[in-house]
Amino acid sequence: MLFLLFVSSLFLVSCEKEIDVDLPRPEEKLVVEGVIETGAFPYVILSKSTPYFDPTDISSVANSYVSDATITISDGTITNQMTKLCTSTLNSAQQRQLSELVGIPMNLLSTYDICGYVDLSMLGEVGKTYEIKISWNNEEYVGSTQLVNPVPLDSAWFEVFGDRDSLGFLYAEMTDPVSKNNYYRWFAQRINSYTYGSLIGQQKDNNFLTPSSSVFDDEFVNGTNFEFGYGRPVASDKFDDQAPERGFYKVGDTVVVKFCSIDQGVFSFISVAEEQILSTGSPFATPVNVPSNISNGALGLWAGYSPHFDTIICKK
């Protein structure tokens, strides 16, 4: 038996042959990352898609950003051209604020001239629909999002999980409106500072973070009062993002929750995108196209958020 296996293995090795596959380069597409919130200025960051197998380094990432587009934004009454703002015009403190706001690494912003688009004369208002039009490479792309009425949380609190001494999750209670088709997204930020270790004195989270499944709708809870909970988003290599504290909040944390009401287009994009991220590496996952709310084959999202804020002090 062993001899037969040995002979078979020789046969298989002798049949090996290197095959070079010439993969076609995919069409370059515009990638849109735009946000407008109630009471806040809108911003848009544009980039170009890159082939999956192309080498990636800080230079190639920087070169993927788009700075030669023209963008207009309209609330149905007023139409403004958005202003291009580049990091070369910002000081280090402003670059750090921008890094925290949009999630672009600070070393990228300080080394390369990355540009985005803002409108400092328009603040998001509940009930309005905002349309953007992007002109780039002789093409026009259009997207719209609505700032729906925010739904507040009835209450929010921290609970230690199981028999753990100080680690737990955040919970909330809410009453969903009787109207159907409400959509929500959860953000959270720890605003207290580290009291020990190499990060002592630094604020724990520099910006609002989302858990791995941050959106939900009212398909099964329409018009009801219910409770739900979330663990802590894990988005870094900080010591408290490793086991055994990974995914937990801790007694002593002060957490600001930003609970956002969103429209269906934002929900559809984020829910599918998060599902794809969670299934990465699974041999049973089925690839799908993430449904962008931008026309003309663009990728990405123009997102409207109507937030409600709560502050939770984590204690037993």
N, C-alpha and C positions, 0 to 999 in steps of 0.2 A: 504494500500500500504506500509506504513512504517512498519507494522507488518510483512508483507511478506519479506521485505528487511532484517529485524532483524533476522527472522528465517533462511533466506538464509545465512546470515553472520555467524550464529552459525554453520550451516552445513559445510561451507567452513573451518572454524577454526577447527572443529572436525576431518576434513579429512587431516589436515596437518601432515606430517611425515618427520622426518629428514632422509636424504639420504646421505650416505658417498660414494663419488666417488673416486676410486683409480686410479689416473691418471698415466699412464706409463711415466717413465722418458725418455726424448728424448735423442738421441745419442749425445754425446759430439762432437762438431765440432771446428775446428781451425778457428779463426777469424783474418783476416789480415788487417792491416792499414798501407799502404806503399805509399810513395810519392817520386817522382823525378821531379825536375823543371830544366829548362834551367839555367845553371850557378850555380847550387846548388848541394850539396851532397845528395844522396838518404838516406832515413831512412825507417825502417820497425818496427812496433810494433805488437807483436803477443799476442793473448789471447785465452781463451777457452770459448765457449758458456756455459751458465748456464740455467737451467730450469726456465721458466717464473714465477712459483709460489714459487721458493726458496727465503728464506729471503735474503735481500741485505743490507750489511753494508760495512764500509770502509775496513774491514778485508777480506770479501769475494771478494770484487772488486780487492784488491791487490793480492789475491791468484789466481785470474783468469788469470793473465799475465803469458806468457810462456817465459822461459829463457833457455830452454835446446834444442833449435833447431839449425840447421845449415842452413845458407842461402848463396847462391851464386847469383851474379848479373852479367849479360853479356850484352854488347852493340853490339854484333854480331862479335866483333873482340877480345875484352879483356874480360876475365872472372875472377872475384875476389870473394873471400869469404868475406862476410860482417863481421864486428867486433862487438862483443857484448859489449855494454856500459851500465853499471848499475849506478843507482843514488847514491849508497854508495861511488862511486869514485868521485863524484862531490861536489864542495862546494855550499853554499847556493845561490850564485849569478848564478852559472851554472844551478842549479836546477830550479831557477826562469826562466831563459832563455828557458830551456827545457819545462817547464810548459806552457809558452807562445807559443812555437812552436807547440807542439802536443796537447795541450788542456787538459792534465792530471792535476788535482788539485794539488796545491803546497803542501797541507797537506798530500796528498797521497805519493808524491815523497819524502818528508822529513821524513816520518814515516816508510815507507816500501822500500825495495830494489827492485825497478822496473827496468827491463832491456829492452833495445831495441837494434836494429842492425843498424849500419851505415857503409858507405864506404867513407872514407875521401880521397880516391885517384881517385875518379871518379866524374866528374861534368856532369850534363845533357847537351846534345847538341841537337839542333834542327835537325830534320830529322832522328834521330836514334830511333830504337826500343829497349827497355830494357826488358830483361827477368829475372825474379827471379825464383829460385828453392829453395823450403823449404823442409828440411828433418826433420820430427818430428814424434815421436811415430811409427817408422818403416813405415811411409808413406811419399810419395813425392807429393808436391803441386807445380804447375807451373802457372805463370801468366806473361803477357806481356802488355806493354803499349808503345805508340809512342809519342814522342815530336814533334807535328805537327808545321807547320809554324805559328808564332803568327800573329794575325790580329789586328792592332792598332785601337784605337778609333780616329775618325777625330777630335772630340772635346768633352769636358765634362764640366758641369756647375751645379750650384745650383740655384733653384728657390723657393721662398716662395710660399706656397700652399694656394690658395684661399685668404681669408681675414685675415689670421693669420699674426701676427706682425713680427715674426722672425723664424718661423718653416717651413720647406719645405723638398723637396726631391732632389736627384741627378739625372741628366739627361745626356745622351750621344748621340752622333751621330756617326754612323759608316757606312762603305761601305763593304758589304759582297762580297767576291770573287765570280767570275762567276762560279767557280767549285762548284758542289753540295756537300752536306753532310759535312758542317762545323758545329762545335759544340763549345759552349762557356760557361764559368762560371765566375760569378761576385763576387769579394771580395772587402771589403772596411775596412779602419782603420782610426779612428780619432786620429791624432797625437798631437793635442793641449791638454793643461791641464785644469783642472777645476779651475775656478777663485773664486769660492765661495762654501759654504757648507762644509760638513765633509770630502770631497775628495779633497779639495783645494790643488793644486800643483801636483796632480797625473795625469798622461796621461790618456785620456779618454778611449782609447782602447789599450790593451797590445798586441794584435795580429790582424791579418786580420780575419774578420767575414763575413759570408755569410747570405743573406736574406733567407726567407723561400722557395722561388722558385728561386734558384740561377743559373740554367742552362737553355739554350735554343738552338735551332738549326735553320738552315736556310731554313726549309721546305717551309715557306711562304714568305721569304725575299731574296731568293737566287739571288745574283748578283745585289741587289738594295742598295740604300742609305736610311737609316731610322733612326728614333729617338726612344729611349726607356728610361725608368726611373726606379729607385729603391728607396724604403724607407730605413730607417736605420735598420740594424739587431738588434734584441732585444735578448740579451743573458745573462742578469744578473738581480739582484735586486737593481741596482743603482737607485738613486732617479730620474735620467733623463730617466730611462727605464720604468717609470710609467706614467700613464695619468697625464696631457694632452700632455707630450712630447714624449710619447711612439711611436717609429717608425719614428720619425722625426729627421732630422739634424737641426742645429740651426745656425743663423747668428753668425759668429765668429769662427765656426769650421774650421779646416783644415783637409781635408780628402784625404788619398792616396787610389786610386782605383787600384786594381790589376785585370785586365781583361784578363782572360786566355783562350787560345784556347786549346781544349781537343780532344781526339779521341772518337770514337763511344762507345767503351766499358765503358769509364769513364762517358760519358753522360747517357748511359742506366742505369747504377747503380744509379747514383745520382738522376736522374729524378724520377725513381720509388721509391727510398728511401724517397725522399722529399714528394712525393705524399702520401705515406703511413703515414708519420709523420703528414701531414696536415689533413688526414682523421681519425686520431686516435680518438676514441670515437663516431664516426658516426655509427649509426645502419645500414646505407645503404652502408658502405664501404665494398669492396670485398678484402679479404686478398690475396696477391700475393707474390711469391718468388722474392726477389730482385736479379737481374741477376749479380752475381759476375763474375769477369774476372779471378778468380783463379780456377784451376782444382780440381778434386777429392773431390768435395762436400764442399770445404772450403767456409766460409763466408767472406765478406769484399771486399776490393778493393786495387789494385795496380795502383796508379793514376799518370799519367804524365801531367804536366802543363807547357804550354808555355805562360808566362805572358807578358803583356804590362802594364806599370805603368803610371798613371796620378795623378797630385795633384790638388785638387780643394779647393780654399779658399771660404768659404760660406759667401756671402755678397749680399745685395739687389742690 
